């Protein structure tokens, strides 16, 4: 069982066509952003009617929120599920952070900028970050209970890990460090987990 279960999805069951449209919308948004796009633009590019999009959500803002929430929830579920294959708390932390940041490496600067600048999606992102931090904290507590980590403050440790992982998503910083994202993630986790009493691999 996941220590923090993925959030249950609300709303009516969607058709295969609607799920396909949401997938295409996600691809457009993560590649180009969404603030400057209109429902007319989207219906033209997706070869569907505006009514079809309004059946998914009642407004453009609602549609953006739906796509973003779907993207974040799927990402969190992927990370939560990844922890189930590990044998140690350290491995669970590595698998979770690796899984939830995989999609983040594929999105455009425009999409990330729109997420932060739009109040509704910024709120969704804050909720997502909080869920991630809660799961990391639960994994740390579990590791402490197993004697893998020393008894540091688990909430502080979780916030430190999530802050570090978020920071090294900056492509300019990675270039300055001379590291790719995967290597930077491993190194920062080695540093942080060593402070918790883990042995660097």
N, C-alpha and C positions, 0 to 999 in steps of 0.2 A: 504493500500500500504506500502511495506517495505520502510524505510527511505533511505536505500542503497540497491537497487535491486541486486539480485544475478547476476553474470556475465553471459551473454549469451554464450551458448556453440557453438563453431565453428566446422565445419567439416561435412562430410557426415553422414547420418543416418546409424547406425550400426545394424546388424542383432541380433536376440536374442542369437545366438551362440557366436557372438563376445562380446556381453555384458556379457555373462556368463564367457567367458575366462578372460575378464577384472576383473570381480569379483573374480575369482580364483587367478589371478595374485596379486590382492590387498591383499588377504588373505595370500599368500606366502610372499609377501614383508613386510607386517606389522608384520608378525610373525618372519621372519628370516633376514630381510634386503634384499638388492638387489645388492650390489657391487660385490660380488663374484659369482653371478649366471650368467650363459651364456644362450644364446638362445637355445643351445642344451639341457641344463639342463631343461629349462622351457618347451620345446616342449615334452620332455620325460615325465615329471611329469604331464603335462596337456593332454597327449595322443593326441597330434595334431602334424601336420607337422611344420617344421620351416617356410615354405611358409605361413601357416596360420597366424603365428605371424607377419611375415613381411608384411602381408596384413593389419594388424592393425597399424604398424609403421615400418618405413624403416630401423631402427637400434635398437640395445638394448637400447641405450641412449634415443632414441625417445619413445620407449615402456615404459621405466621407467618414463619418463616425463609425458606421457599420463596417466599412472596409478596414479601417484602422484597428478597430476592436477585434475583428476576426483575425487580422494579422498578428496582433500582440498575443491574443489568447492561444492561437496555434503555436506560436513560438514558445510560450510558457509551458504548454502541454508537452512539447517536444523535449524541453529541458527537464521537466519533471519525470517523464518517462525514461529519459536517459539514465537517471540515477538508479533505476531498478536493476541495472545490469552490473553494478559495481559491488565489490566486496568490502571496501574500506571507505571511511568517511572522506579521506583525501580524494579517492577516485570519484566519489559521488560529486564532490565540489568541482573537480576538474571537468567531469562530464556535463554537469549542469551549466557551468559558465561557458563552456565551449559550445553547447547546443544553443543557448539563448542568444549568444552573440554571433552565431553563424549568419543569420539573416541580416543582422545589423551591418555586416561587412558588404552586403550586396546592394544596399539602398543608396540612393543618390544624396548628395548634399542638399539638393532642392527639397527632397522629401523630408529629410531630417529638419531642415529649416522651417518648413511648413508645419510640421508636428509641434515644434516649440512655439511658433508664433501664433498658432490658432488656439484660443482658450479651450475649446472643447476637446481637441485632440491632445493638448498639453495635459489636461486633466486625466485623460485615458492613459497617457504615458506615465504620469505620476502614480496612478493606481497600479500599473504594470510593474514599475520599479519597486513599489512597496511590496507587492507579492513576491518578487524575486528576492528582495532582502529578507523577507520573512522565511522563505524556503532555505536560503543560505544560513540564516540563523538557526533554523531547525536542524540542518545538517551539522552545523558546528556543535550544537547541544548534544546531538546524537554521538558525535565523535568524542566529546568530552565524557559522556556516559560510558563509552567503551574504553576510555583511557588512552585514546589516540591523541587528543589535544589537551593541553594544560588548561586549568580553569580560569581563562581570561573572560572578560565580559563578552558573551556571545553576540549581543546586539551590536556593540561597538565593532567587533571583528567583522560581522556581516556588512555593516555600513562601509568599513574600510575596503573590503574586498569588492563590493559593488562600485564604490567610487573609483577604485583603481582600474577595474575592468572597463568602466565607462570612459575613463581618461585615455586609455590606450587604444580606443577606437578612432582617435584623431590621426588621420593619415599623415599630417605634417609632423606630428610628434614621432610616429613610427619611422618616417624617413630620417628624422634627426637622430633617432636612436640606432638606425641601421638594422632594424628588426622587422620581420613580417609579423602579422597579427598573432599567428599561432605560437610563434616563439616568444613573443612579448607576453602573451597570456600565461604560458608555462612559467616564465621567469618571475612574473609578478606573483603568481600563486605560490611558487617556491619560497619567495621572500616572506609573503604573508603567512603561509602555513608553517614555515620554520618558526615564526614567532609564536605560533600556537603549539609548537612542540612536535610538528611533523618532521620527517626526515626528507630533505630535498632529493628528488629522483634524478 
